Each structure stands twice: as structure tokens, then as C-alpha cells.
Amino acid sequence: MDSPKVQLYGTDWCPKSAALRNFMQSRWIEFDDFNVETDLNADARIRALYDGELKFPTVMVGTDFIKNPKVPELIDFLKKHNIDH
């Protein structure tokens, strides 16, 4: 059974979203990239986590998520899910 895939919820213009995207790409970590401004389903998924508020970047693995992580926090989060390339 495959482990859940990493999902990044952010925007194209957000520097924090870009930093997380660039970090994961530089480590060859596969992830799905969702733009919460243009993807209504992604917007709804994130608002459901935060009582109707849109908060990004959010990184999810399965049902576990972390909001606005710095790279060291993202590394710890990924390691927790055995994703540590």
C-alpha cells in the first residue's frame, strides 16, 4: 500500500508557498500542488480545517496537516510521515 501523498495548498504569489514548493522540489519529494485561489475544491478543503478561514500555505499528508511551516518544521513533519529524502 502506498503511503499518502504530500499536498501543498498555497498560491502562486505567496513567497512562503513558493519556498515550500522549491524546497520539496529540490529534495525530489513528490507532492500535489493546489492553488487555493483558483481551485474551489482546494479552497473548500482548507476552509474546512480552519473554521471557514483560508489559511495558507498548508501542507497535508493524509488527514494530518501543518499550517505555514518554516522549512525545519516541514522537515520534521515529513519525517513524521516517513518522507525524508
N, C-alpha and C positions, 0 to 999 in steps of 0.2 A: 504494500500500500504506500502510495506517495504521501509525503508529508505536505501539509498545507503550504500554498504558495504565499510569498510575501506580497502585500498590496500596499501601494503608496497612494494616498489621497492628498492632492495638493492642487496647485495652479501652475500655469506656465510662467507667470510673472513673479511668483514668490521666491525670493532668494533662499529661504530655508528649505523649500521644496526642492529647488534646484541642487542645493548642497547635498541633500539626502540621496537624490536621484544620481548625482555624479559619483558619490561615494559607493553606492551599491553597484553601479556600472563599472567602476574602477576595480572592484573586487569580484566581478563576474557573478554577482548574485542575481538570479532570475527573480523578477518581480513584475506585477501588473501595475501599470501607472494610470491612475484615474484623475481626470481634471474635474474638480467639484463645481466649476463654473459652467462647463459645457456638457456634463454628463448628469442628467437629472437623477438617475438611479444612484450614482455615487454621492450626490448631494444628499439624497434621502437617507442613505446608509449612515453617513457621518452625522447628520442631524439627529438620527435615532439614538446615537451614542451619547450625545451631549444635550439632551432635553430641548431639542429643536434648534440649537445653535450650530452654526457652521464653523468648525474649528479645524484648522489645518496648519502644517502638514500632520497627518495621522498615518501611522504605519500599523498594519494589521497582519497577523498570522492566525488563521482560523478565526476564533472569536476573541482572541487576545489582541489588545491594541495599546499603543503608546502615542501620546499627543506631543507634537512639537519637540521631538528629541534632539539633543545635540548628538554628534557622531559617537562619542563614547557611550552614551545611553543607548543609541541604536545598536552598537556592537554588543552590549550586554543583552539587549532584547533579542537579537538574532541568535546569540549563543544559547540563550534560554530555550530556544526552539531548534537547537542543533543546526543552525545555519551560521557557519563561521568560516567562510572562505578566506 
